[in-house]
C-alpha cells in the first residue's frame, strides 16, 4: 500500500509539473503572438505568427486548436489588462462625468498602444469587423469587459439620480459605452497626424455624452426672401 501511495503521489507530482510547464509555455506563446501581431498586423496568418515566434504552426495548433482559439486566448489577456486599467481610472473619480472621462482616456490610451493587437483581440471570431459588432451581444472576454464598464458607469449615475430604475440609469450607460467604443475605434483608425490626442478625444466624447453637441453647432444661414 505504501508503494502504491508513493507511486500515486509521484504520478500526481509529474502531472502537476507538466500542467505548470504547459501553462507557462502557453503564456509564452501568447506573448510571442502578441508581439508578432503588433508588428505584422491583425490579419497575420498562423504561419506568419509562428515564424515570428520562432516555432512552427503545429505548436500553436497544439496549444490553441486554431486561429480562433489563439484569438480568444490573446483577447482574454489583452481585454483583462485593459479592464484593469480602465476600472482603476474610473475608481478615482468623484462624479460620473469624471469617471467616464478617466475611463475613456484609459481605454483610448490602451488601444492606441497597439492598434493591431486591439483589432485582433476585439474582432469577432467569425471575422466580423469591430465596427459592425453589437456590444450588447459581445461574448467572451470582450463581453465581460463591456459589462464591467457599463456596471461601473451605472453605479455612480444611479447614486446621483437617487433611483436606480429610471430610464436614464437603465439605458444611458449601455448607449454611452456604445458611443465610446464606436467613436474610439473610428479615432483609432484615423490619420494620427490629424486626429486629436487621446486625452483630448476622451474629453470630446465625455462632453458630447454629458452636454450634447448643441453648443458646437452653428446656426444655418437665413435664406433671402424672394
C-alpha positions in Angstrom: 0.0 0.0 0.0 2.8 2.4 0.8 4.4 1.7 -2.5 1.1 2.3 -4.3 0.5 5.6 -2.5 4.0 6.7 -3.3 3.5 5.8 -6.9 0.3 7.8 -7.0 2.0 10.8 -5.4 4.8 10.6 -8.0 2.3 10.4 -10.8 0.3 13.4 -9.4 3.6 15.3 -9.0 4.6 14.7 -12.6 1.1 15.7 -13.8 1.2 18.9 -11.8 4.7 19.8 -13.2 3.5 19.0 -16.7 0.4 21.2 -16.3 2.6 24.0 -14.9 5.0 23.7 -17.8 2.2 23.6 -20.3 0.6 26.7 -18.9 3.9 28.5 -18.8 4.6 27.6 -22.4 1.1 28.7 -23.4 1.7 32.1 -21.8 5.0 32.4 -23.7 3.2 31.6 -27.0 0.5 34.2 -26.3 3.2 36.9 -25.6 5.0 35.9 -28.8 1.8 36.1 -30.8 1.0 39.5 -29.3 4.4 40.8 -30.4 4.0 39.3 -33.9 0.6 40.8 -34.4 1.8 44.1 -33.2 4.4 44.1 -35.9 2.6 42.2 -38.7 -1.0 43.4 -38.3 -4.3 41.8 -37.2 -4.6 39.8 -40.5 -1.3 37.9 -40.0 -1.6 34.2 -40.8 -0.8 31.4 -38.3 2.3 30.7 -40.4 3.4 34.3 -40.1 2.8 34.3 -36.3 4.6 31.0 -35.8 7.6 32.2 -37.8 7.8 35.4 -35.9 7.6 33.4 -32.7 10.5 31.2 -33.8 8.4 28.0 -33.8 6.1 26.0 -36.0 2.4 26.4 -36.8 1.7 22.9 -35.4 2.9 24.1 -32.0 0.3 26.9 -32.0 -2.4 24.4 -33.1 -1.4 22.0 -30.3 -1.9 24.7 -27.7 -4.8 26.7 -29.2 -6.6 24.4 -31.6 -6.8 27.0 -34.4 -6.5 30.8 -35.1 -9.9 31.4 -33.4 -8.5 29.7 -30.3 -5.4 31.9 -30.4 -7.5 35.0 -30.8 -9.7 34.0 -27.8 -6.6 33.4 -25.6 -4.9 36.6 -26.7 -8.1 38.6 -26.5 -8.7 37.5 -22.9 -5.2 38.6 -21.9 -5.5 42.0 -23.7 -9.0 42.7 -22.5 -8.2 41.7 -18.9 -5.3 44.2 -18.8 -7.4 46.9 -20.4 -10.2 46.3 -18.0 -7.8 46.6 -15.0 -6.5 50.0 -16.3 -10.0 51.3 -17.2 -11.7 50.4 -14.0 -8.8 51.7 -11.9 -9.1 55.0 -13.7 -12.8 55.2 -13.0 -12.4 54.4 -9.3 -10.5 57.7 -8.6 -13.3 59.9 -9.9 -15.9 61.8 -7.7 -18.6 62.3 -10.3 -20.0 60.2 -13.2 -18.6 62.7 -15.7 -15.1 62.5 -14.2 -15.3 58.7 -14.0 -16.4 58.4 -17.7 -13.7 60.8 -18.8 -11.0 58.9 -16.9 -12.2 55.5 -18.2 -12.5 56.7 -21.8 -8.9 58.2 -21.6 -7.5 54.9 -20.3 -9.4 52.9 -22.9 -8.1 55.1 -25.8 -4.6 55.1 -24.5 -4.5 51.3 -24.1 -6.0 50.8 -27.6 -3.5 53.3 -29.1 -0.6 51.4 -27.5 -1.0 48.6 -30.1 -3.9 49.2 -32.6 -3.1 45.9 -34.4 -3.4 43.9 -31.3 -6.6 45.7 -30.3 -8.2 44.9 -33.6 -7.1 41.3 -33.5 -8.4 40.9 -29.9 -11.7 42.6 -30.4 -12.9 41.4 -33.8 -15.4 38.6 -33.7 -14.3 35.0 -34.1 -16.1 34.9 -37.4 -14.0 37.7 -38.7 -16.7 40.3 -38.3 -15.4 43.9 -38.3 -15.1 45.6 -35.0 -17.3 48.4 -36.3 -20.3 46.1 -37.0 -20.5 44.3 -33.7 -23.2 44.9 -31.2 -21.7 45.5 -27.8 -24.9 44.3 -26.1 -24.3 40.8 -27.6 -20.5 40.7 -27.3 -19.3 37.4 -25.8 -16.2 36.1 -24.0 -13.6 38.5 -22.7 -14.9 41.4 -24.8 -18.5 40.9 -23.4 -17.2 40.8 -19.8 -15.1 43.9 -20.4 -18.1 46.0 -21.6 -20.4 44.5 -18.9 -17.9 45.7 -16.2 -17.6 49.1 -17.7 -21.3 49.6 -18.0 -21.8 48.4 -14.5 -19.2 50.9 -13.2 -20.8 53.8 -15.0 -24.3 52.8 -13.8 -23.4 52.7 -10.2 -22.5 56.4 -9.6 -25.1 57.6 -12.1 -27.8 55.8 -10.0 -26.5 57.4 -6.8 -26.7 60.9 -8.3 -30.2 60.2 -9.7 -31.4 58.9 -6.4 -33.2 56.0 -8.1 -31.6 53.1 -10.0 -34.6 52.1 -12.0 -35.0 55.3 -14.1 -34.8 55.1 -17.8 -31.6 57.2 -17.7 -29.9 54.8 -15.3 -31.1 51.8 -17.2 -30.4 52.7 -20.8 -27.8 55.5 -20.8 -24.7 53.6 -19.6 -25.1 51.0 -22.4 -25.7 53.7 -25.0 -22.8 55.7 -23.7 -20.4 52.8 -23.9 -21.6 52.1 -27.4 -20.7 55.6 -28.4 -17.3 55.4 -26.6 -16.4 52.2 -28.5 -17.6 53.4 -31.9 -16.1 56.8 -31.7 -12.9 55.4 -30.1 -12.4 52.8 -32.8 -13.0 55.3 -35.6 -10.5 57.6 -33.9 -8.0 54.7 -33.6 -8.1 54.1 -37.4 -7.9 57.8 -38.3 -4.8 59.6 -39.5 -2.6 60.1 -36.4 -1.4 63.4 -37.9 -4.9 65.0 -37.9 -6.8 63.3 -35.1 -6.9 64.7 -31.5 -4.6 63.1 -28.9 -6.1 60.5 -26.6 -6.8 62.9 -23.7 -8.5 65.5 -26.0 -10.6 62.8 -27.7 -11.7 61.5 -24.3 -12.7 65.0 -23.2 -14.6 65.4 -26.5 -16.5 62.1 -26.1 -17.3 62.9 -22.4 -18.6 66.4 -23.3 -20.8 65.0 -26.1 -22.3 62.5 -23.8 -23.0 64.8 -20.9 -23.6 68.1 -22.6 -24.6 67.2 -26.1 -23.4 68.9 -29.2 -25.8 71.8 -29.4 -23.3 74.3 -28.2 -20.9 73.3 -31.1 -23.5 73.6 -33.8 -23.6 76.7 -36.0 -27.0 78.2 -36.9 -27.9 77.8 -40.6 -27.7 81.0 -42.6 -31.1 82.6 -43.3 -32.2 82.3 -46.8 -33.0 85.5 -48.6 -36.7 86.2 -49.3 -38.0 86.2 -52.8 
